[in-house]
Amino acid sequence: MKQRTWPFRSGASRFSSLPFSNISEIHGPESSSSKNRSMKSIYSVRSIRFCSRSSSSSTSSKSSSDAANFSALPYDILTKIVASFNLPNLRAASLVCRSWSEALRPLREAMLFLRWGKQFKHGKRGVKPNIEKALDSFLKAAARGSALAMVDAGLIYWEMGKKEKAIGWYQRAAELGDPAGQCNLGISFLQAEPSNTKEALKWLYKASIAGHFRAQYQLALCLHRGVGTVSNIKEAARWYKKAAEGGYVRAMYNLSLCYTFGEGMAHNHQLARKWRKRAADHGHSKAQFEHGLALFSDGHMMKAVVYLELATRAGERAASHVKNVILQRLSRASRDHALLLVDKWRALPSC
């Protein structure tokens, strides 16, 4: 994969950027799929005793009984509690009691439409891809209160070029507390013409503190360059580290640069190499090239060829020259073995 560089100061920054013009950085398994929610919301709501069975209930007034009935809550309030639940959490919440089960029926219906939408979008389980049917399914799920479907509907509208509609759905999902919606909304504000960096940073920060790794990376880039705020390299490095530890590949590479050049982090050659290798093993082409060079310097010719060939295939032209120099020093059997390892190589899964 080809990484762009993030312009910094004189424009010669070593740090990579999320390509704002590329919707693939907004769209992805994480952005369009459900986030694993903790059950804190369920437990905290449960503690309010919506399903109270205390002995005093027999003497309570009808209005008190209705107030204690979870299904009697206005649906807009209910969706603020559970709109971002994934299917396992929704099923668990539905089993709390009959009142909860009845109240959550629209969300369970939304999950069915959400599943159909994903099948139509990606052509899964024998279903032919059909973007119109996918959008229709997502909209039906969104109408029933699913923040996850709102994000997916926004993704399709964005891909169609209908950015205003996309932002509208991101906004609704973001206001319901969905981190993917918050992240996409923040990126959308950065891409807007003119951009709205204040709103972008607001939503990226909300998503970041909720643990959304792409948002953490994008927030770090803004802090690094000073987009919408004063440049703060130390704070940027902190968010790079959080995103890298969460499995975001670009953040791994940028964190390695922080350690290499002592920007925002104390200079540490060992940690720099550790994170560069992690990025390389997850498929980052620049990291593969640089890690290959390091291996070459250390005399590990076979391993160097593997990473340099991977970088070459990913479009890093400079890697090809160094690789060819090394290949001339290896036996034919060693060359063949190295290239066989490349053919069998698979990138580690990332977020």
Order of alpha helices (4+ residues) and beta strands (2+ residues): beta-beta-alpha-alpha-alpha-alpha-alpha-alpha-alpha-alpha-alpha-alpha-alpha-alpha-alpha-alpha-alpha-alpha-alpha-alpha-alpha-alpha
